[in-house]
Amino acid sequence: MQAERQSSLPGFEGLVPGEKRDRVQKNLGLTSEGVMSKMTFLSRNRGRVIACITWFVAGLVGTSPTTGRADEIGPADPVLPLPLYHNKPDNFGLFDGGLFFATSFAAYKQTNPISHQGVAYRGFTDVTGTARVPYVYNPVTNETENAPVAPFVGRFYGSGEEALNTDQVSGPGTMNPGIKISAGWRFGDRVTVTASWMWLADATYTSSASNIPAGSQIGANYADSFLSAPVYNFYPEYAGPNDDLYNSNGASTPNTIANGIDAARGAGYGIWNAAEVFTQSFTQRAQFADLLCRVPVYENENYRVSGVVGPKFVWLWEKYMMRAVDYNIYGESNGESQAVYTNIVSNRMYGAVLACQQEWYMGHGFALNLNLGGGMYMDIVKARARYELGQKFLGPVSKRSRTLYELAPSLEGTVGVGWYPFEGIELNIGYNLMGFFNTISSRHPIDFDFGTVDPAFDSQTRWFSGFQAGFALVF
């Protein structure tokens, strides 16, 4: 009877008992190939299988499973009337993640590399020897006639006290405000790719010196009311006004102002000699851009550690400027009586970073995060020093440009707190420290040799320290 029942089963007609057993095992997936296929299917879909079993059991007992931080993502609670977030589980598929956008306010203080270098001094050099030489007025020729000038040529008049130094634009440092913008995609396997750009406002330091020293102590013969810098080897176009001094040492009458001016013509030769005003400034700019991939390494209900890797670009730009203004005896100045010196150093760093990101869930929507990492960059440095007149394209210039290549390692660390008041919204604040090594700067920015204009460029370690505060939206 049993044999008849088996023979009547569809697909088993005409089979002997051994063949019937093999057919049953194959249909039930009990062969070795079938078992492996079932295990592979369960392995790939165990998350969905476990979720289905959990919900099925919970339905039998009339309860619903409690959602933990590492559980599948459910609908936001409360649901905000914003196009944020979605309730797709993270592991539905590689492209079942979502777009996110973040922006932050930033404020950083950076290293100022400028060091000590004298710029301008009280007094002037009598180039022609006619500033103080006795003179007489010849009424026949209607000209002034000077005594022998040899003893006076090249004599320096004034205290020589330093009036301007580059360390006056070396600090103290200031916090530069800025903005950081980020956008990226979070894949279903929790891997994220983020593109970021951060810009910092210019940090500018200025100082100046004029013809009025402290206490208005201009010295004998008003010599300390003039300023001079030791620039040499310059072109005649940089001679400055020919009538910027007055010789009061007339030996006969009429000893008029016009006669005194005429007697001292050319004594203050050079815009940087017997000038009235010197100004200097130092400006710093910084921008950062990166494309980073974050890959989770380990995660439990309250802790997650991830690896971060990707390319990064850093641009550090600096400009030192010195301007000399040489007025004539009547208080007049124009583009021909002003000279400008600039020294620009631009570090463009192309490289990659590798970091470790750790996050601790503290409860009530708060999380503590710590990022530590480093990078290596190829620093392409463009440096340029230049002398020119105050009015551009008016006369000849003297300049030199250099391109340097350096390897610049870096270190970076960030500690911060994030708050997740609603699903899809994050508020964060953090402190960030970045260090860049073996960059290039010009600590002593001025080369007083107009003809060669080749200032020194040195290796420089730079630190950026500051805060970021902002928010992120997950769509």
C-alpha positions, 0 to 999 in steps of 0.5 A, spaced: 500 500 500 505 504 501 509 502 494 502 504 491 501 511 494 509 513 493 508 510 485 502 515 485 505 521 487 506 526 481 513 525 478 515 519 481 512 514 476 516 509 474 522 510 479 525 505 484 525 506 491 533 509 491 531 514 485 525 516 489 529 518 495 534 522 491 528 525 488 525 527 494 532 530 497 533 534 491 526 537 491 527 539 498 534 542 497 537 536 502 543 535 497 550 538 498 549 543 493 542 545 495 544 546 502 550 551 500 545 555 496 540 555 502 546 557 506 548 563 501 541 565 501 540 566 508 547 569 509 546 575 504 539 576 507 539 574 514 538 582 516 531 581 513 530 574 515 531 576 522 527 582 522 521 578 519 522 573 524 522 578 530 516 582 527 512 575 526 514 573 533 512 580 536 505 580 532 504 573 536 505 576 543 501 582 541 508 587 542 512 591 537 520 590 538 524 596 541 528 600 536 535 601 539 541 606 536 544 600 532 537 597 529 534 598 523 531 606 521 524 607 522 520 613 521 522 620 524 518 621 531 515 627 530 515 627 523 517 634 521 513 638 515 520 638 511 523 634 505 528 630 510 530 623 511 526 617 509 525 610 512 529 606 508 533 601 512 540 602 511 542 595 508 536 595 503 541 596 497 548 600 496 544 606 493 538 606 498 542 611 502 541 619 502 543 626 500 546 630 506 548 637 506 552 641 512 554 648 513 558 651 519 561 658 521 568 657 522 573 662 526 581 660 526 587 663 528 593 661 524 601 662 525 604 669 523 611 667 520 613 675 520 619 676 524 624 682 526 626 686 521 628 694 521 624 698 516 625 705 517 629 710 521 628 717 523 633 722 519 635 722 512 642 722 508 645 728 505 646 725 498 649 731 495 652 735 501 647 741 500 642 740 506 647 744 511 652 746 507 653 754 508 651 758 501 650 765 499 645 768 494 649 772 488 644 777 486 648 778 479 646 771 477 640 771 481 642 764 484 645 761 490 652 759 491 654 753 496 661 752 499 665 746 498 660 740 499 665 735 500 665 735 507 657 734 507 656 729 502 653 722 505 652 725 512 646 722 516 642 727 519 637 725 525 637 720 531 637 714 527 632 711 531 628 706 529 621 708 527 618 702 523 619 694 524 616 688 521 614 685 527 609 690 528 605 686 523 607 680 526 601 679 531 598 678 536 594 673 532 587 674 530 581 670 529 579 669 522 571 668 521 569 663 515 564 658 512 565 651 511 560 648 506 559 640 505 555 635 501 555 628 500 551 621 499 550 616 505 550 609 502 546 603 504 552 600 507 553 606 511 559 608 507 559 616 506 562 620 501 563 628 502 565 634 499 567 640 503 570 647 502 572 652 507 574 659 506 577 664 511 576 671 511 583 675 510 587 677 516 590 683 515 595 687 520 598 694 519 602 699 522 605 706 519 610 711 521 610 719 519 614 725 520 611 726 527 615 722 532 613 721 539 612 727 543 613 731 537 621 731 538 623 732 531 630 734 533 635 739 531 634 742 524 627 738 524 631 732 522 627 727 525 621 729 522 624 725 516 624 717 515 629 713 511 629 706 509 636 703 506 633 701 499 639 702 494 641 700 487 634 703 484 633 707 478 633 714 477 625 714 476 625 713 483 629 719 485 623 722 488 621 730 489 628 734 488 625 739 492 623 736 499 629 739 503 630 746 506 637 749 507 637 754 513 644 755 513 644 761 508 650 766 510 648 772 506 641 776 505 636 775 502 636 769 506 629 767 503 625 760 503 626 760 496 633 760 496 634 755 502 630 750 497 634 752 491 640 751 495 638 744 498 636 741 491 637 733 490 640 732 498 634 728 499 635 724 493 630 717 493 623 716 495 626 712 501 630 718 503 627 723 507 620 721 506 614 723 510 610 717 511 612 709 511 606 704 511 606 696 512 601 691 512 601 683 512 595 679 509 594 672 510 588 668 506 586 660 507 582 655 503 581 648 504 577 643 500 577 635 500 573 629 498 573 624 503 570 617 504 568 614 511 568 607 512 565 604 518 570 599 521 566 597 528 559 599 531 555 597 537 549 600 540 553 606 543 560 607 539 562 607 532 569 607 529 570 609 522 576 610 517 576 616 513 581 617 507 581 622 501 584 627 497 585 634 500 587 641 497 590 647 502 591 654 499 595 659 504 596 665 501 600 671 504 602 678 502 607 683 505 607 690 503 611 696 504 609 703 501 614 710 502 611 717 500 615 722 499 612 729 499 616 735 497 617 741 501 610 744 499 606 738 502 605 735 495 605 728 493 603 724 486 604 717 483 612 718 482 614 720 489 611 714 492 614 707 492 611 700 493 614 694 495 610 687 495 612 680 497 607 674 496 608 667 498 603 662 495 603 655 498 598 650 494 598 644 497 595 637 493 595 631 497 591 626 501 589 625 508 588 619 513 584 619 519 580 615 524 573 617 527 570 615 533 563 617 536 560 615 542 552 616 543 551 619 550 544 619 550 538 624 549 540 625 542 547 627 544 554 624 541 561 625 542 566 625 536 573 625 536 577 625 529 585 624 529 589 624 522 594 626 518 596 627 511 602 628 506 602 634 501 606 636 495 607 643 496 608 648 490 610 655 492 609 661 488 613 666 491 614 673 488 618 680 490 617 686 487 618 694 487 614 699 483 612 706 483 605 708 487 602 709 480 602 702 476 605 702 469 608 709 470 615 707 470 620 701 471 619 695 476 624 690 479 621 683 481 623 676 482 619 670 481 621 663 484 617 656 484 619 651 490 617 644 491 616 641 498 613 635 501 609 638 507 606 633 512 600 635 516 597 633 523 589 634 525 585 633 530 578 635 532 573 634 538 566 636 538 559 634 540 553 633 536 546 633 537 540 630 533 534 633 536 530 630 530 531 625 525 535 628 519 537 634 523 544 635 526 547 640 530 554 640 532 560 644 535 567 642 535 574 645 536 579 643 531 587 643 530 591 643 524 598 643 523 602 643 516 610 642 516 615 644 512 611 650 508 615 656 505 614 663 508 618 669 508 620 671 515 624 677 513 620 679 507 624 685 505 630 685 500 633 692 500 637 691 494 632 694 488 637 691 483 636 684 485 630 683 490 631 676 492 629 676 499 630 669 503 624 664 503 624 659 509 621 653 512 615 654 516 611 650 521 604 653 521 598 651 526 591 653 525 586 652 531 579 654 531 572 652 532 566 650 527 559 650 529 553 648 524 548 644 522 547 638 517 540 636 514 539 629 511 534 628 505 
